[in-house]
Amino acid sequence: MDAPPFLIVTRGLRRLVLVGAFSAALALVAGCTGSDSSGERESTTRQAALPVAAKDLQDDYQRVIEDVLPSVVQIQGRDELGSGVVYDDRGHIVTNAHVVGKGRTFAVTTANSEDVLTAELVYSYPEQDLAVIKLDKAPKGLKAAAFADSAKIEVGQIVLAMGSPLGLSSSVTQGIVSATGRTVTEGSSGGGTGATIPNMVQTSAAINPGNSGGALVNLDGRVIGIPTLAAVDPAHGDSAAAGIGFAIPASMVKTVADQIVKEGRVTESGRAALGITGRTVVDDAYRPDGVAVVEVIEGGAADRAGIRSGDIITRLGDDDITTITSLAEALATAQPGDRTTVTFTRNGDERTVDVKLGEQ
């Protein structure tokens, strides 16, 4: 059986490295005179430095794990098992809305104790897939996690994902920040909220069921995001696509969690809205062809712009709109108060109107 392509490439690279190293060694021997061993001493110094660098990185990993893992908990709800991050010493824990589901009470286990604690839901915000629960009695020494500034996240940063994948509590995986600013739409089946979430952090750290709601942490020991979902590969039966996971950025987590802790709900979402309910429509070939307006919210952005029930939206600004998901993704990149245009058809006639977006 032929080896997989990546194995062939790997072996090829090894051959190239060996040939290059062998040629360099021959050149070194040919150029040496007498007993000059400076080249050997330099090579020995470089080789000795490699284990030191690896040890330093390992020490960084272990320091961060020791510092942050006590702030990551396992959450068992009625239907879901996931993770959470201790938000303050009063017992507030931030997690994903899809982890809490429709539950009101939860069993919580901390990393440094086998005791099962009880907690109640404070508020769930499915639109951003975030929720806050609160321990009925916060144990002594409960440690809140520190959150990073999302604006300072850079591609290539080393990160650790902490949580309870597949129920394996206090598990840690490592990777890098693969990309930032991703807009991702969750599935609504299998417990997902169906939310469209902007500005997500993409990571190569393994994200598996049970990691949701945990912590994505940098080597400064600060949470840069809440792992929420992994990509799926539709070409392989929607199986998980290895090394492609997404986390809600820390700044959004803090914006939502701060409001929930203070007000008991989200008062300012920061998410743009058109003020309609709609559904995807298809053309004669059964291809998605726009969003039909089912209902217009009185006083909302669409209402003020003269959009009516029955209109079919085909563009928002420069974005073509073919499905309700594409409309949600276009709105996710905007801010409340932004001005844009909406193109729609009414009784076969195409129209374009100016719209000032509202807030979800």
C-alpha positions as semicolon CSV with decimal commas, in nm:
position;residue;x (nm);y (nm);z (nm)
1;M;0,000;0,000;0,000
2;D;0,135;0,342;-0,090
3;A;0,211;0,569;0,204
4;P;-0,013;0,874;0,251
5;P;0,118;1,183;0,063
6;F;0,217;1,367;0,379
7;L;0,437;1,075;0,483
8;I;0,609;1,079;0,148
9;V;0,669;1,452;0,180
10;T;0,802;1,405;0,532
11;R;1,045;1,137;0,424
12;G;1,154;1,356;0,134
13;L;1,225;1,643;0,369
14;R;1,428;1,415;0,589
15;R;1,636;1,309;0,289
16;L;1,697;1,671;0,198
17;V;1,801;1,756;0,550
18;L;2,036;1,461;0,571
19;V;2,195;1,536;0,234
20;G;2,237;1,902;0,329
21;A;2,390;1,812;0,664
22;F;2,622;1,558;0,502
23;S;2,738;1,810;0,241
24;A;2,801;2,073;0,508
25;A;3,004;1,822;0,709
26;L;3,216;1,741;0,403
27;A;3,277;2,111;0,340
28;L;3,378;2,162;0,701
29;V;3,629;1,875;0,688
30;A;3,771;1,996;0,357
31;G;3,819;2,349;0,489
32;C;3,979;2,253;0,821
33;T;4,352;2,288;0,879
34;G;4,551;2,171;1,177
35;S;4,357;2,131;1,502
36;D;4,120;2,434;1,478
37;S;3,796;2,316;1,647
38;S;3,605;2,647;1,666
39;G;3,340;2,513;1,432
40;E;3,291;2,207;1,652
41;R;3,263;2,423;1,964
42;E;3,001;2,646;1,796
43;S;2,799;2,341;1,688
44;T;2,817;2,194;2,038
45;T;2,697;2,525;2,186
46;R;2,397;2,536;1,951
47;Q;2,303;2,177;2,033
48;A;2,326;2,246;2,406
49;A;2,101;2,552;2,369
50;L;1,817;2,352;2,212
51;P;1,727;2,149;2,523
52;V;1,748;2,468;2,732
53;A;1,497;2,645;2,504
54;A;1,266;2,343;2,512
55;K;1,290;2,330;2,890
56;D;1,205;2,701;2,913
57;L;0,893;2,650;2,698
58;Q;0,791;2,348;2,903
59;D;0,833;2,554;3,220
60;D;0,609;2,824;3,068
61;Y;0,340;2,564;2,991
62;Q;0,352;2,420;3,341
63;R;0,348;2,763;3,505
64;V;0,040;2,869;3,307
65;I;-0,139;2,539;3,375
66;E;-0,068;2,564;3,748
67;D;-0,191;2,924;3,750
68;V;-0,504;2,898;3,535
69;L;-0,636;2,541;3,560
70;P;-0,784;2,597;3,911
71;S;-1,010;2,862;3,748
72;V;-1,153;2,615;3,493
73;V;-1,446;2,399;3,606
74;Q;-1,655;2,112;3,473
75;I;-2,028;2,177;3,437
76;Q;-2,287;1,900;3,427
77;G;-2,633;2,009;3,321
78;R;-2,950;1,819;3,252
79;D;-2,849;1,726;2,899
80;E;-2,501;1,866;2,842
81;L;-2,156;1,834;2,993
82;G;-1,912;2,118;2,936
83;S;-1,669;2,355;3,097
84;G;-1,670;2,699;3,252
85;V;-1,434;2,971;3,373
86;V;-1,452;3,124;3,722
87;Y;-1,534;3,491;3,662
88;D;-1,508;3,631;4,015
89;D;-1,456;3,519;4,375
90;R;-1,831;3,545;4,441
91;G;-1,888;3,225;4,243
92;H;-1,994;3,359;3,901
93;I;-1,887;3,126;3,619
94;V;-1,899;3,214;3,250
95;T;-1,965;2,941;2,996
96;N;-2,145;2,881;2,666
97;A;-2,521;2,911;2,634
98;H;-2,528;2,573;2,459
99;V;-2,364;2,416;2,766
100;V;-2,643;2,531;2,999
101;G;-2,911;2,459;2,739
102;K;-3,254;2,483;2,901
103;G;-3,124;2,390;3,244
104;R;-3,159;2,599;3,558
105;T;-2,942;2,408;3,804
106;F;-2,600;2,249;3,751
107;A;-2,337;2,031;3,916
108;V;-1,994;2,193;3,913
109;T;-1,656;2,033;3,984
110;T;-1,340;2,238;4,029
111;A;-0,995;2,127;3,918
112;N;-0,852;2,095;4,269
113;S;-1,143;1,918;4,438
114;E;-1,365;1,616;4,386
115;D;-1,650;1,779;4,575
116;V;-1,956;1,846;4,361
117;L;-2,084;2,202;4,397
118;T;-2,429;2,324;4,296
119;A;-2,498;2,628;4,083
120;E;-2,795;2,813;3,933
121;L;-2,836;2,992;3,603
122;V;-2,808;3,371;3,621
123;Y;-2,876;3,441;3,253
124;S;-2,826;3,276;2,915
125;Y;-2,763;3,480;2,600
126;P;-2,791;3,239;2,304
127;E;-2,741;3,519;2,048
128;Q;-2,372;3,526;2,149
129;D;-2,366;3,170;2,288
130;L;-2,265;3,291;2,634
131;A;-2,415;3,234;2,978
132;V;-2,333;3,295;3,343
133;I;-2,413;3,059;3,629
134;K;-2,346;3,118;4,000
135;L;-2,234;2,873;4,266
136;D;-2,478;2,845;4,556
137;K;-2,181;2,857;4,789
138;A;-1,842;2,970;4,663
139;P;-1,567;2,756;4,822
140;K;-1,282;2,919;5,008
141;G;-0,992;3,008;4,782
142;L;-1,199;3,015;4,463
143;K;-0,974;3,182;4,206
144;A;-1,105;3,399;3,924
145;A;-0,931;3,385;3,588
146;A;-0,763;3,691;3,435
147;F;-0,886;3,795;3,088
148;A;-0,669;3,938;2,810
149;D;-0,732;4,231;2,575
150;S;-0,862;4,075;2,254
151;A;-0,715;4,359;2,048
152;K;-0,366;4,231;2,136
153;I;-0,421;3,876;2,013
154;E;-0,181;3,792;1,730
155;V;-0,170;3,508;1,481
156;G;0,104;3,264;1,579
157;Q;0,067;3,311;1,956
158;I;0,102;2,987;2,150
159;V;-0,219;2,900;2,336
160;L;-0,346;2,629;2,568
161;A;-0,707;2,504;2,569
162;M;-0,832;2,392;2,911
163;G;-1,155;2,211;2,985
164;S;-1,325;1,873;3,004
165;P;-1,320;1,719;2,655
166;L;-1,533;1,404;2,645
167;G;-1,574;1,436;3,022
168;L;-1,198;1,417;3,090
169;S;-1,182;1,696;3,345
170;S;-0,882;1,930;3,375
171;S;-0,747;1,839;3,032
172;V;-0,504;2,067;2,847
173;T;-0,419;2,082;2,476
174;Q;-0,183;2,318;2,299
175;G;-0,169;2,500;1,967
176;I;-0,144;2,847;1,820
177;V;-0,378;3,128;1,721
178;S;-0,443;3,037;1,357
179;A;-0,651;3,344;1,265
180;T;-0,860;3,622;1,415
181;G;-1,176;3,802;1,310
182;R;-1,362;3,493;1,192
183;T;-1,741;3,510;1,162
184;V;-1,886;3,167;1,238
185;T;-2,244;3,040;1,237
186;E;-2,322;2,753;1,472
187;G;-2,552;2,473;1,379
188;S;-2,885;2,466;1,558
189;S;-2,895;2,087;1,580
190;G;-2,709;1,883;1,837
191;G;-2,754;2,142;2,108
192;G;-2,614;2,440;1,913
193;T;-2,776;2,781;1,943
194;G;-2,766;2,864;1,572
195;A;-2,594;3,193;1,661
196;T;-2,378;3,385;1,417
197;I;-2,077;3,506;1,614
198;P;-1,830;3,765;1,480
199;N;-1,460;3,821;1,556
200;M;-1,393;3,468;1,673
201;V;-1,041;3,342;1,740
202;Q;-0,941;3,042;1,531
203;T;-0,699;2,800;1,696
204;S;-0,517;2,477;1,618
205;A;-0,553;2,362;1,981
206;A;-0,781;2,058;1,995
207;I;-1,143;2,152;2,074
208;N;-1,368;1,852;2,146
209;P;-1,716;1,805;2,296
210;G;-1,685;1,907;2,661
211;N;-1,425;2,178;2,589
212;S;-1,707;2,424;2,524
213;G;-1,714;2,702;2,779
214;G;-1,357;2,641;2,897
215;A;-1,051;2,861;2,856
216;L;-0,818;2,941;2,569
217;V;-0,514;3,084;2,744
218;N;-0,195;3,262;2,633
219;L;0,147;3,211;2,791
220;D;0,090;3,517;3,010
221;G;-0,173;3,312;3,190
222;R;-0,466;3,520;3,059
223;V;-0,783;3,391;2,897
224;I;-0,798;3,514;2,537
225;G;-1,122;3,335;2,453
226;I;-1,389;3,080;2,541
227;P;-1,362;2,766;2,320
228;T;-1,703;2,719;2,163
229;L;-1,701;2,493;1,860
230;A;-1,487;2,299;1,616
231;A;-1,521;2,304;1,239
232;V;-1,672;2,007;1,060
233;D;-1,572;1,864;0,724
234;P;-1,883;1,812;0,508
235;A;-1,677;1,611;0,258
236;H;-1,629;1,345;0,526
237;G;-1,975;1,311;0,671
238;D;-1,954;1,625;0,887
239;S;-1,677;1,471;1,097
240;A;-1,465;1,708;1,303
241;A;-1,197;1,890;1,107
242;A;-0,882;1,844;1,314
243;G;-0,699;2,158;1,420
244;I;-0,975;2,406;1,336
245;G;-1,151;2,532;1,648
246;F;-1,307;2,865;1,739
247;A;-1,325;3,067;2,060
248;I;-1,533;3,371;2,152
249;P;-1,283;3,655;2,215
250;A;-1,220;3,763;2,574
251;S;-1,335;4,121;2,522
252;M;-1,680;4,007;2,406
253;V;-1,695;3,758;2,693
254;K;-1,627;4,036;2,943
255;T;-1,877;4,273;2,778
256;V;-2,157;4,017;2,807
257;A;-2,059;3,867;3,144
258;D;-2,017;4,208;3,309
259;Q;-2,373;4,302;3,213
260;I;-2,515;3,971;3,332
261;V;-2,333;3,989;3,667
262;K;-2,437;4,353;3,723
263;E;-2,786;4,364;3,568
264;G;-2,890;3,999;3,557
265;R;-2,930;4,021;3,179
266;V;-2,773;4,166;2,865
267;T;-2,879;4,529;2,825
268;E;-2,653;4,632;2,534
269;S;-2,568;4,356;2,289
270;G;-2,345;4,556;2,057
271;R;-2,496;4,351;1,774
272;A;-2,657;4,518;1,472
273;A;-3,011;4,426;1,375
274;L;-3,242;4,494;1,084
275;G;-3,557;4,442;1,287
276;I;-3,721;4,162;1,091
277;T;-3,797;3,795;1,108
278;G;-3,736;3,619;0,778
279;R;-3,692;3,292;0,594
280;T;-3,480;3,172;0,304
281;V;-3,654;3,154;-0,034
282;V;-3,541;2,954;-0,339
283;D;-3,560;3,013;-0,713
284;D;-3,711;2,786;-0,978
285;A;-3,403;2,561;-0,959
286;Y;-3,443;2,533;-0,580
287;R;-3,132;2,741;-0,515
288;P;-3,130;2,991;-0,225
289;D;-3,230;3,325;-0,370
290;G;-3,289;3,570;-0,086
291;V;-3,461;3,630;0,247
292;A;-3,834;3,683;0,253
293;V;-3,950;3,926;0,521
294;V;-4,207;3,746;0,735
295;E;-4,253;4,014;0,999
296;V;-4,127;4,369;1,047
297;I;-4,067;4,484;1,405
298;E;-4,251;4,810;1,463
299;G;-4,009;5,101;1,502
300;G;-3,711;4,888;1,394
301;A;-3,456;4,966;1,124
302;A;-3,648;4,795;0,844
303;D;-3,977;4,955;0,950
304;R;-3,823;5,303;0,945
305;A;-3,679;5,236;0,598
306;G;-4,016;5,130;0,455
307;I;-3,944;4,759;0,419
308;R;-4,262;4,551;0,444
309;S;-4,369;4,192;0,502
310;G;-4,341;3,999;0,174
311;D;-4,035;4,188;0,047
312;I;-3,739;3,969;-0,052
313;I;-3,398;4,100;0,059
314;T;-3,116;4,026;-0,185
315;R;-2,833;4,259;-0,071
316;L;-2,714;4,431;0,245
317;G;-2,454;4,693;0,159
318;D;-2,201;4,517;-0,064
319;D;-2,299;4,166;0,050
320;D;-2,522;3,940;-0,157
321;I;-2,797;3,788;0,058
322;T;-2,915;3,442;-0,044
323;T;-3,004;3,282;0,292
324;I;-3,103;3,384;0,642
325;T;-2,755;3,274;0,750
326;S;-2,584;3,503;0,500
327;L;-2,797;3,792;0,628
328;A;-2,696;3,713;0,987
329;E;-2,329;3,698;0,886
330;A;-2,350;4,033;0,707
331;L;-2,513;4,195;1,012
332;A;-2,253;4,037;1,244
333;T;-1,978;4,250;1,092
334;A;-2,175;4,574;1,145
335;Q;-2,245;4,787;1,450
336;P;-2,573;4,933;1,581
337;G;-2,616;5,279;1,430
338;D;-2,422;5,199;1,113
339;R;-2,579;5,323;0,791
340;T;-2,603;5,090;0,495
341;T;-2,832;5,001;0,206
342;V;-3,080;4,719;0,166
343;T;-3,176;4,593;-0,178
344;F;-3,500;4,397;-0,207
345;T;-3,769;4,300;-0,454
346;R;-4,136;4,382;-0,414
347;N;-4,386;4,239;-0,661
348;G;-4,099;4,169;-0,900
349;D;-3,956;4,523;-0,884
350;E;-3,609;4,578;-0,734
351;R;-3,566;4,863;-0,486
352;T;-3,282;4,996;-0,272
353;V;-3,329;5,195;0,050
354;D;-3,095;5,353;0,304
355;V;-3,111;5,198;0,651
356;K;-2,975;5,294;0,992
357;L;-2,920;4,963;1,170
358;G;-3,071;4,904;1,511
359;E;-2,957;4,682;1,798
360;Q;-3,047;4,320;1,851
